[in-house]
Amino acid sequence: MIKIIKKNKVYIYFVLFFAIIMISYKYLPGDDIKYRNEIIKMGFLKYIYKEYTTWSGRLGMMLVHAFLIRYDISIWKILNLVMLFLFIKSFSL
């Protein structure tokens, strides 16, 4: 475990820097509350079908959004940090 941390030290520092920024950032929900209420009212599958057929064909992102919007924003922030780490790490491969 320590070997992995030492090997990825630069990437971990970079992600920690952005973690501090993300944690201190005041999230303004915008229209997320509207989408959350629609998902609760319509149900997950009906909402996905409606969005796919009337708005966008980006099914993968809609599935993630529809699934995570029901939970706390902290989960979204953690996933952003994981994806940031993987994105930056991919440059070193």
Secondary structure, DSSP 8 states (H G I E B T S, - for coil): -HHHHHHTHHHHHHHHHHHHHHHHS----TTHHHHHHHHHHH-HHHHHHHHHHHT---HHHHHHHHHHTTS-HHHHHHHHHHHHHHHHHHTT-
